[in-house]
Amino acid sequence: MLMEAELTSLDDKISQLVRLTQKLREDNSQLRQNLASVQAQNKLLSEKVITAKTRLEALLTQIPDGAE
């Protein structure tokens, strides 16, 4: 009886471990997708900042240096 109870307990623990491992794999996959999306957004925003900086610098060169 005791051996059977221990085996049942071990089986339950293994089942829990399998479920937890699967959940962690799914979470990891979702996090990788989220990271890729955020990195793409970051790249786009960085490019927009560079474009805005370039345009602003071009506009600043057109402003006269002083009041005459």
BELPE-V222186 format. One record per backbone hydrogen bond with DSSP energy under -1.0 kcal/mol. CO is the residue of the C=O (numbers start at 1). NH is the residue of the N-H. If there is no record, write none. Layout:
co;nh
CO;NH
CO;NH
This chain:
co;nh
1;5
2;6
3;7
4;8
5;9
6;10
7;11
8;12
9;13
10;14
11;15
12;16
13;17
14;18
15;19
16;20
17;21
18;22
19;23
20;24
21;25
22;26
23;27
24;28
25;29
26;30
27;31
28;32
29;33
30;34
31;35
32;36
33;37
34;38
35;39
36;40
37;41
38;42
39;43
40;44
41;45
42;46
43;47
44;48
45;49
46;50
47;51
48;52
49;53
50;54
51;55
52;56
53;57
54;58
55;59
56;60
57;61
59;62
